[in-house]
Amino acid sequence: MSYSTLNRLTPYIFLVPALVIMAIALIYPLGYMVYGSFRSWDPSQALPDTDFVGLANYISLWNDPNFHESLMVTLKFAFSVVSIEMVIGVGLALLLDRNLRGMSLLRTLFILPMMIAPVVVGLMWRYMYHPSVGIFNRSLEGMGLGSVDWLGQHALLSVVIADIWQWTPFIFILSLAALQSLPRSALEAARIDGATGWQQIIHIKLPLMMPVLIVTCLLRLIDAFKVLEVILVMTEGGPGLSTEILALRISRTATEFRELGVAAAMSNYLLMLLLLLTIMMLAYNKVLEVRAARARRIAEEGL
Amino acid sequence: MADQEKKQHPAFYALLVLLIMMSVGPIALMFVNSFKLDVDIISGTSGLLFLPTIQNYETALCDVLPYELDHLDFCSLKFGGSFINSLIIALVSTVLTLIIGCMAAYALVRFRFMGRDTVSGTTLMVRMVPPAVLLVPVFGLWNNEFCLDKEGWLGGLIRDNFGGRGDVCLAGTHSGIILIYVAMNLPFVIWILQSFIVQVPRQLEEAARMDGAGPFQVFFKVVLPLIKPGLAAAAIFTFRIAWNEYLLASALSDRDTKTVPILIVNNMSEFNVEWGVIMATGVLLAIPPIIFTLFASRQIITGMTAGAVKG
């Protein structure tokens, strides 16, 4: 092989390993899953030996009340978690966007919860929520108030609180970065025009941060649908189905009920839901961009 | 402006302290409890009034300790072995992801194959796929299809050397778990490294090429040293995912390749939880990510914000 052909082939040589691995371990499995979702498949069988059942898996799920329950729990969990985290995270970022000396230390401490394994997060919260040993009930009783059945009656709320603890810092850090990259001139101009703090936030900071906030919200929403370990360790989906989110139900259908075909169909439903949400948010982002561009053009023509 | 903001309201500092306590408190609580005996945890000797003991850690690490333990008849919790499994899997998949991702990112930037939009689109798509969705196909494929026939020469060779029945499959091996972690992390790593490689001035590479360096030499000797911060960020993110992941590892591992998260979940689901020991294993699992955070928080924040802020 001559030197120049080697030169010409380099980009392909550099790309091939990544492409091969992603084809084998991501694209092929996803295709395999779609194929398997049309079959009656249990873990002892190899996929080619299974029977084709058409849409039966999808239809039985569509009519399954447990699946509906699980879907509702997932949606409730994801949307409440994301909206509360967005409000607290952006609020804290607006509040703490000042020249503080220990800011980098503060950020370091805030990202700790995100870096720790979800399994460990679940473990810590399960301990804190424990009916007799846990710190919450112990403090409540110490203050003479009654104890709360955290992981029983209020299981979903407790799981939501744990997720807020872990992931609000993510939104805080992204919004803080967005705030600090805002054009100083706009803020300066607003201050000179006599805008109050609130007016600056509502009319200047938030609109300018909007594109970043939407992307942040999207990333967080996607991740909220992936949460599994924290809930598995804290409640194992219970009591009843009250905290059994879809990801957990998929893994239980596959491992406990041994119905791989149904689990594959459920995975496909989940993927379609996520795809729909992503497309919606990206489309909304585009609309905002177009609108902003038009406003800018009108402003320029007006001059 | 700076003068104005020097003096903050006292309530502001109170809020800061409260926030720090809220974010670090649960972790500190786990840390403190891991040094308590179960008796102390349950009886509620509150606060810091207790005799710290490392007995929980001894119980957890009983399979790798060089000495016998008095309080334990039988070493049931094989934490040391899982810790080594976790370490092997996380380190190997991090190194592989970085090497492969780096090469791909370089090719994408320098030879202008696909636009950045394609890569960020792919990254987003892959991020959208929950591990639970990969569970079913990966379980099926790794157990049934990605196998070497035991009659074949390579399969036979492996079987003769390592033992086992039936065909040699990816499931139950370290490499099986590593493969899926590498694939899961590649798009993100490629995408983040791309933004660093774009900043390497082209003239530097051309100068090296003038001096007679081949494309591989240019890549390893010129480009790689310049993108170290990007490599650090990518390494931490990959390591963290591989180190913390539970679901896929639990589907793919067997008795000998269990990772720490699996061990913790298995011990949690038993009826009578031994809080002290479990907390000790939790602390041990949490220590490497905490160390990374304390020493490389700047890189972590770069990696996190690069995603959304730069678009």
Interface residues (C-beta under 8 A of the other chain):
Chain A: Y3 L6 N7 T10 P11 Y12 F14 L15 P17 A18 L19 I21 M22 I24 A25 L26 Y28 P29 L30 Y32 M33 G36 W41 P43 A46 L47 L92 L95 L96 R98 N99 L100 S104 L106 R107 T108 L109 F110 I111 L112 P113 M115 I116 A117 P118 V119 V120 G122 L123 M124 W125 R126 Y127 M128 S132 V133 I135 R138 W165 P169 F170 I173 L174 A177 A178 S181 P211 V212 V215 T216 L219 I222 F225 K226 L228 E229 L232 V233 E236 L246 A247 L248 I250 S251 A254 T255 L260 A263 A264 S267 L270 L271 L274 L275 T278
Chain B: A2 E5 K6 Q8 L15 L16 L19 I20 M22 S23 V24 P26 I27 L29 M30 N33 I41 I42 G44 S46 I100 G101 M103 A104 Y106 A107 L108 R110 F111 F113 L124 V126 R127 M128 V129 P130 P131 A132 V133 L134 L135 V136 P137 V138 F139 G140 L141 N143 N144 E145 L179 I180 V182 A183 M184 L186 P187 I190 G214 P215 F216 F219 R240 W243 N244 Y246 L247 A251 P261 I264 V265 M268 S269 W275 I278 M279 G282 L285 A286 P289 I290 F292 T293 L294 S297 R298 I300 I301 M304 T305 G307 A308 V309 G311
